[in-house]
Amino acid sequence: MSTVDRSHVIELALEASIITDQMSPRQHCSFPLKMIKRSLMPLVSKIHAGYFRISLSLCSQALLWRTLGEPIADTHSTIRGIFHVMPSTAVTLLWSLALFTLALLSFSYVLRCLLHFDMVKSEFLHHVSVNYMFAPWISWLLLLQSCPFIAQKTLPYHVLWWIFTLPVVALDIKIYGQWFTKGKRFLSTVANPTSQLSVIGNLVGARAAAQMGWRESAICMFSLGMTHYLVIFVTLYQRLTGNKGLPVILRPVFFLFIATPSVASLAWDSISGSFDESAKMLFFLSLFLFMCLATRPMLFKKSMRKYNIAWWAYSFPLTVLALASVEYAREVKGGFAHALSLVLSSLSVLILLLLMVLTATSLNLLVPSGQPDDSVSSPMP
């Protein structure tokens, strides 16, 4: 260290000691809080709702691992045999990692609401960001369904279901109501692939309700989600003039086309009690959409040039597709069905591991430096 640098450090230390010496006892108590707030504010200002893509991926993966760990009497189920060999602590560790990540993101976003409410309001008015308001509640519902400590038909499970579902219904009333009552918020002008997150929220809630034995509540949420899914699906296919385009960096969210029918098939499986023809049709639709996207890699070429948080949009749809394939294989009990389940589940795990490694090695890109941009016109990464 040079002489100039040393003298600068000494001056800063002397100034800090003088400031603390001149403080009153009350100021001494509030000084650490002010320092924490000053250090957290730049970070909190950059943690937008899109970061809940990470929790969606981890929570759905925890549900996949728990489903694969369930016993099944089928000689073709190779992947189930692999997960039976794996110790149960691995599933618990993954669930704990998902819980920690979701709790950390939720706490950060609560601080964002308290310290930067203007940014949260801008997100709510943005045609892409508003849909990720559903993501934390979807994550909590997925985590609840994969919880190894709370039984599905117990009072704590019921209470938590209400806590995580009521915000989804409140957002439904607000957003769906805007689509057909407010001139500037017509679905034809704001529809984009992330609009399907509102549908997914209803379907995940419906599946959890069906597993608790609340069939009427499950059918209510399923019908609400599927009705709007048909409208959104047709609107996105038509690509009406005047629709706001999707930035290139957000093209990975096209994989949400796969997620919606996959979650719908899982929800109907829980409601009907079997993976019947309706669930199979939804599963085959998700497979078809997956093939449509998998055969068009050039669509995602520009968005893959530099790592960003939007890459996590690949993981959740592939995981719920793998979940649907597991339930399909359980019903069909055939070699091809189990092979398909093995391929999709392995792909889901590999994608998640790759994203975790990339995120760990690119922490400086995960939370970009510089002043936060809260403009609603700028794309949300």
C-alpha positions in Angstrom: 0.0 0.0 0.0 1.4 3.4 -0.9 1.9 6.2 1.6 -1.0 8.2 0.1 -3.4 5.2 0.5 -2.3 4.7 4.1 -2.8 8.3 5.0 -6.3 8.2 3.4 -7.3 5.2 5.5 -6.0 6.8 8.7 -8.0 10.0 7.9 -11.2 7.9 7.4 -10.6 6.0 10.7 -10.0 9.3 12.6 -13.2 10.8 11.1 -15.3 7.8 12.0 -13.9 7.8 15.6 -14.7 11.5 15.9 -18.2 11.0 14.6 -18.9 8.1 17.0 -17.4 10.1 20.0 -19.7 13.0 19.3 -22.9 10.8 19.1 -25.4 10.6 21.9 -26.3 7.2 23.4 -29.5 7.1 21.3 -27.5 7.8 18.1 -25.0 5.1 19.1 -27.9 2.6 19.1 -29.3 3.7 15.7 -25.9 4.0 14.0 -25.5 0.2 13.2 -29.1 0.2 11.9 -28.4 3.1 9.6 -25.2 1.4 8.3 -27.1 -1.8 7.6 -29.9 0.1 5.8 -27.3 2.0 3.8 -25.5 -1.2 2.8 -28.8 -3.1 2.0 -30.6 -0.4 0.0 -28.5 -0.8 -3.2 -28.9 -4.5 -3.2 -32.6 -4.5 -2.4 -33.3 -1.9 -5.1 -32.1 -4.5 -7.7 -33.9 -7.6 -6.5 -37.0 -7.4 -8.6 -39.8 -10.0 -8.9 -38.1 -11.8 -11.8 -35.6 -13.2 -9.3 -38.3 -15.6 -8.1 -37.6 -17.6 -11.2 -34.9 -19.2 -9.0 -37.3 -20.2 -6.3 -39.7 -21.6 -8.9 -37.0 -23.8 -10.2 -35.8 -25.1 -6.8 -39.2 -25.6 -5.3 -40.5 -27.5 -8.4 -37.3 -29.6 -8.4 -37.9 -30.5 -4.7 -41.4 -31.7 -5.6 -40.0 -33.7 -8.5 -37.5 -35.5 -6.2 -40.1 -36.2 -3.6 -42.5 -37.7 -6.3 -39.7 -39.8 -7.7 -38.9 -41.1 -4.3 -42.4 -42.5 -3.8 -42.6 -46.3 -4.0 -44.1 -47.8 -7.2 -44.6 -51.5 -8.2 -43.4 -51.3 -11.8 -40.4 -53.1 -13.2 -39.9 -50.5 -16.0 -39.4 -47.7 -13.5 -35.6 -47.4 -13.6 -35.5 -43.8 -12.5 -37.7 -44.6 -9.4 -35.1 -47.3 -8.5 -32.3 -44.7 -8.7 -34.1 -42.4 -6.3 -34.9 -45.2 -3.9 -31.1 -45.9 -3.7 -30.5 -42.2 -3.0 -30.7 -41.3 0.7 -33.7 -39.4 1.9 -31.4 -36.7 3.3 -30.7 -35.6 -0.3 -34.3 -34.7 -0.9 -34.5 -33.0 2.5 -31.4 -31.0 1.7 -32.8 -29.9 -1.6 -36.0 -28.9 0.0 -34.1 -27.0 2.7 -32.1 -25.2 0.0 -35.3 -24.2 -1.8 -36.8 -23.0 1.5 -33.7 -20.9 2.3 -33.6 -19.4 -1.2 -37.3 -18.6 -1.2 -37.2 -17.1 2.3 -34.2 -14.9 1.4 -35.8 -13.7 -1.8 -39.1 -13.0 0.0 -37.4 -11.1 2.7 -35.5 -9.0 0.1 -38.6 -8.2 -1.8 -40.5 -7.2 1.4 -37.6 -4.8 2.1 -37.9 -3.5 -1.5 -41.6 -2.9 -0.8 -40.8 -0.9 2.3 -37.8 1.0 1.0 -38.5 1.3 -2.7 -42.3 1.2 -3.1 -42.1 3.4 -6.2 -40.1 0.6 -7.9 -42.6 -2.0 -6.8 -45.4 0.1 -8.2 -43.6 0.4 -11.5 -43.3 -3.4 -11.6 -47.0 -3.7 -11.1 -47.7 -1.4 -14.0 -45.3 -3.2 -16.3 -46.8 -5.8 -18.7 -44.1 -8.4 -17.9 -43.1 -7.7 -14.3 -46.6 -7.8 -13.0 -47.0 -11.5 -13.9 -44.0 -12.4 -11.7 -46.0 -11.1 -8.7 -47.5 -14.6 -8.8 -44.1 -16.3 -8.7 -43.4 -16.2 -4.9 -46.9 -17.6 -4.1 -46.5 -20.3 -6.7 -43.1 -21.2 -5.1 -44.6 -21.3 -1.6 -47.4 -23.6 -2.8 -44.9 -25.9 -4.5 -42.7 -26.0 -1.4 -45.8 -26.8 0.7 -46.6 -29.8 -1.6 -43.1 -31.1 -1.3 -42.7 -30.5 2.4 -41.5 -33.7 4.2 -42.6 -32.5 7.6 -46.3 -31.4 7.2 -49.0 -33.9 6.2 -51.4 -32.8 3.5 -54.6 -33.3 5.6 -53.5 -31.5 8.7 -54.5 -28.1 10.1 -51.1 -26.4 9.5 -51.2 -27.5 5.8 -54.7 -26.0 5.5 -53.7 -22.7 7.1 -50.6 -22.3 4.9 -52.7 -23.1 1.8 -55.0 -20.2 2.6 -52.1 -17.9 3.3 -50.4 -18.7 0.0 -53.6 -18.9 -2.1 -55.5 -15.7 -1.1 -52.8 -13.4 -2.7 -53.2 -15.4 -5.9 -56.9 -14.9 -5.9 -56.5 -11.2 -5.1 -54.1 -10.7 -8.0 -56.5 -12.6 -10.3 -59.3 -10.2 -9.4 -57.1 -7.2 -10.1 -55.4 -8.4 -13.3 -58.2 -10.4 -14.9 -60.6 -7.5 -14.1 -58.2 -5.0 -15.8 -58.3 -7.1 -19.0 -61.9 -6.6 -19.7 -62.8 -3.3 -17.8 -59.8 -0.9 -18.3 -59.1 0.5 -21.7 -55.3 0.6 -21.5 -55.0 -2.8 -20.0 -56.7 -5.0 -22.6 -55.2 -8.5 -22.8 -54.6 -8.0 -26.6 -52.1 -5.2 -25.8 -50.3 -6.6 -22.8 -50.4 -10.4 -23.4 -47.0 -12.1 -23.4 -45.8 -15.6 -22.4 -45.4 -14.5 -18.7 -49.1 -13.9 -18.6 -49.4 -17.6 -18.1 -48.0 -17.3 -14.6 -51.4 -16.1 -13.4 -52.9 -19.4 -14.8 -50.2 -21.5 -13.2 -50.8 -19.9 -9.8 -54.5 -21.0 -10.0 -53.5 -24.5 -11.2 -50.9 -25.1 -8.5 -53.4 -23.9 -5.9 -56.0 -26.3 -7.3 -53.6 -29.3 -7.1 -52.8 -28.5 -3.5 -56.5 -28.2 -2.6 -57.3 -31.5 -4.3 -54.5 -33.3 -2.4 -56.1 -32.0 0.9 -59.4 -33.4 -0.2 -61.0 -30.0 -0.9 -62.5 -31.0 -4.3 -64.9 -28.0 -4.6 -62.1 -25.5 -4.0 -59.8 -27.4 -6.4 -62.4 -27.4 -9.2 -63.1 -23.7 -8.6 -59.5 -22.7 -9.0 -59.0 -25.1 -11.9 -61.9 -23.7 -13.8 -60.8 -20.1 -13.2 -57.3 -20.9 -14.4 -58.2 -23.0 -17.5 -60.8 -20.5 -18.7 -58.2 -17.7 -18.8 -55.6 -20.1 -20.1 -57.7 -20.7 -23.3 -58.1 -16.9 -23.7 -54.4 -16.2 -23.2 -53.3 -19.2 -25.4 -55.4 -18.0 -28.3 -54.3 -14.4 -27.9 -50.7 -15.3 -27.9 -51.1 -17.4 -31.0 -52.8 -14.6 -32.9 -50.1 -12.0 -32.0 -52.5 -9.1 -32.6 -51.2 -5.7 -33.9 -50.6 -3.3 -31.1 -49.3 -6.0 -28.7 -46.2 -5.0 -26.7 -43.3 -7.0 -27.9 -41.0 -9.1 -25.7 -37.3 -8.1 -25.4 -34.8 -10.5 -26.8 -33.2 -11.1 -23.4 -36.6 -12.5 -22.1 -37.0 -15.1 -24.8 -36.4 -18.0 -22.4 -39.8 -17.3 -20.9 -41.3 -18.9 -24.1 -40.8 -22.1 -22.2 -43.8 -21.2 -20.0 -45.9 -22.4 -22.9 -44.7 -25.9 -21.7 -45.4 -25.3 -18.1 -49.1 -24.3 -18.2 -50.5 -27.5 -19.8 -48.1 -29.6 -17.7 -49.3 -28.1 -14.4 -52.9 -28.4 -15.7 -52.4 -32.1 -16.2 -51.0 -32.5 -12.7 -53.9 -30.5 -11.2 -56.5 -32.6 -13.1 -54.8 -35.8 -12.1 -55.2 -34.8 -8.4 -58.8 -33.7 -8.9 -60.0 -36.8 -10.8 -57.8 -39.2 -8.8 -56.2 -40.7 -11.9 -54.2 -39.6 -14.9 -57.2 -39.9 -17.2 -57.8 -38.9 -20.8 -58.1 -35.2 -20.0 -54.8 -35.2 -18.1 -53.1 -37.1 -20.9 -54.3 -34.6 -23.6 -52.8 -31.7 -21.6 -49.6 -33.7 -21.2 -49.4 -34.4 -24.9 -50.0 -30.7 -25.6 -47.1 -29.8 -23.4 -44.9 -32.4 -25.2 -45.8 -30.9 -28.5 -45.0 -27.4 -27.4 -41.7 -28.6 -26.0 -40.8 -30.1 -29.4 -41.8 -26.9 -31.1 -39.4 -24.9 -28.9 -36.6 -27.5 -28.8 -36.4 -27.6 -32.6 -35.9 -23.8 -32.8 -32.7 -23.1 -31.0 -32.0 -20.0 -33.1 -34.9 -18.3 -31.3 -32.9 -18.3 -28.1 -29.4 -17.6 -29.6 -29.3 -13.9 -28.9 -30.6 -14.2 -25.4 -27.9 -16.8 -24.5 -24.9 -14.6 -25.3 -24.4 -13.3 -21.8 -25.7 -14.9 -18.5 -28.7 -13.2 -16.9 -31.4 -14.1 -14.5 -33.8 -14.9 -17.3 -32.0 -18.1 -18.0 -33.7 -19.6 -14.9 -36.9 -19.5 -17.0 -35.8 -22.8 -18.7 -35.7 -24.9 -15.5 -39.3 -24.6 -14.0 -41.2 -25.6 -17.2 -38.9 -28.6 -17.8 -39.3 -29.7 -14.2 -43.1 -29.6 -14.3 -43.1 -31.4 -17.7 -40.9 -34.1 -16.1 -43.4 -34.2 -13.2 -46.3 -34.8 -15.6 -44.3 -37.5 -17.4 -43.7 -39.3 -14.1 -47.5 -39.3 -13.4 -48.1 -40.4 -17.0 -45.7 -43.3 -16.6 -47.3 -44.3 -13.4 -50.6 -44.6 -15.1 -49.5 -46.2 -18.4 -46.9 -48.6 -16.9 -45.0 -49.1 -20.2 -41.4 -49.1 -21.2 -41.7 -46.0 -23.5 -43.5 -44.0 -20.9 -40.8 -44.7 -18.3 -38.0 -44.0 -20.8 -39.6 -40.6 -21.6 -39.9 -39.9 -17.9 -36.2 -40.8 -17.4 -35.1 -38.5 -20.2 -37.2 -35.5 -19.1 -36.3 -35.9 -15.4 -32.6 -36.3 -16.2 -32.7 -33.2 -18.4 -34.5 -31.2 -15.7 -31.9 -32.1 -13.1 -29.0 -31.3 -15.5 -30.4 -27.9 -16.4 -30.9 -27.0 -12.8 -27.3 -28.1 -11.8 -25.9 -26.1 -14.8 -27.9 -23.0 -13.8 -26.7 -23.3 -10.2 -23.1 -23.6 -11.3 -23.4 -20.6 -13.7 -25.1 -18.5 -11.0 -22.4 -19.4 -8.4 -19.7 -18.4 -10.8 -21.5 -15.2 -12.1 -22.6 -13.6 -8.9 -21.4 -10.2 -10.2 -23.9 -10.6 -13.1 -26.7 -11.9 -11.0 -27.0 -8.5 -9.2 -25.7 -6.0 -11.7 -23.7 -3.0 -10.4 -24.6 0.6 -11.0 -27.7 2.6 -10.4 -31.0 0.6 -10.5 -33.3 1.3 -13.4 -36.9 1.5 -12.2 -38.2 2.6 -15.6 -41.2 0.5 -16.6 -40.1 0.9 -20.2 -36.9 -0.9 -19.7 -37.0 -4.7 -20.0 -36.9 -6.7 -16.9 -34.0 -9.3 -17.1 
